[in-house]
Amino acid sequence: MITVTQTNSSFPQVEDDATEYFDLAQQAGTTYFINRVSDGDMSFRTNSTERLVIKSDGDVGIGTGNPESLFHVKTSDSSVDM
């Protein structure tokens, strides 16, 4: 079960248990961010298809769930590593 809770801080958390959750709109000074508290990947999907992934090591993949470099873009024709 996924729940959205309000913590003692001013930002909500989305969680599925006590160790797996995201802080939403957490503030550090004038910067707001989404924070995955536990170790793991973040995936962004549309139409039930993964479009972008941020791996726990910081590698980013667009069009691929397994980036082979810091920034990996894959299209139907080819792929570009940066």
C-alpha positions as CSV (number, residue, x, y, z in Angstrom):
1,M,0.0,0.0,0.0
2,I,1.3,3.4,-0.9
3,T,0.5,6.3,1.4
4,V,1.2,10.0,1.3
5,T,2.0,11.4,4.7
6,Q,2.9,14.7,6.2
7,T,6.0,14.5,8.3
8,N,7.2,16.8,11.0
9,S,8.8,18.8,8.3
10,S,6.8,20.9,5.8
11,F,7.0,18.5,3.0
12,P,5.0,15.3,2.3
13,Q,6.4,11.8,1.9
14,V,5.2,9.1,-0.5
15,E,5.9,5.7,1.1
16,D,5.2,2.0,0.8
17,D,6.8,1.1,4.1
18,A,9.0,2.6,6.7
19,T,12.3,2.2,4.7
20,E,11.1,2.9,1.1
21,Y,9.9,6.5,0.6
22,F,10.4,9.7,-1.3
23,D,10.4,13.2,0.2
24,L,8.5,15.5,-2.1
25,A,9.5,19.2,-2.5
26,Q,12.0,19.1,0.3
27,Q,13.8,22.4,0.7
28,A,17.5,23.0,1.2
29,G,17.8,26.8,1.3
30,T,16.2,28.1,-1.9
31,T,16.4,24.7,-3.7
32,Y,13.5,22.3,-3.8
33,F,14.1,18.6,-4.7
34,I,12.6,15.1,-4.8
35,N,14.7,12.8,-2.6
36,R,14.7,9.0,-2.7
37,V,15.7,8.2,0.8
38,S,16.6,4.5,0.3
39,D,19.1,3.2,-2.2
40,G,17.6,2.4,-5.6
41,D,16.7,3.7,-9.0
42,M,14.1,6.3,-10.0
43,S,12.0,5.7,-13.1
44,F,9.7,8.0,-15.0
45,R,7.1,6.4,-17.2
46,T,4.4,7.4,-19.7
47,N,1.8,5.0,-21.1
48,S,3.3,2.3,-18.9
49,T,6.7,2.5,-20.6
50,E,9.9,3.6,-18.9
51,R,11.1,6.8,-20.6
52,L,13.8,8.0,-18.2
53,V,15.7,6.3,-15.4
54,I,18.1,7.7,-12.8
55,K,20.2,4.8,-11.5
56,S,21.4,4.8,-7.8
57,D,24.9,5.4,-9.0
58,G,23.9,8.7,-10.8
59,D,23.8,7.4,-14.4
60,V,20.9,8.7,-16.4
61,G,19.2,6.8,-19.2
62,I,16.7,8.1,-21.7
63,G,15.1,5.4,-23.8
64,T,17.0,2.7,-21.9
65,G,16.6,1.3,-18.4
66,N,20.3,0.4,-18.3
67,P,22.5,3.4,-19.1
68,E,26.1,2.5,-19.9
69,S,27.5,5.9,-19.1
70,L,26.8,9.0,-17.0
71,F,24.2,10.1,-19.7
72,H,23.0,7.6,-22.2
73,V,20.3,8.4,-24.8
74,K,18.9,5.5,-26.9
75,T,16.6,6.0,-29.9
76,S,15.2,3.5,-32.3
77,D,18.0,4.2,-34.7
78,S,21.1,4.3,-32.4
79,S,22.3,5.3,-29.0
80,V,24.5,8.2,-27.8
81,D,26.7,8.0,-24.7
82,M,28.0,11.1,-23.1
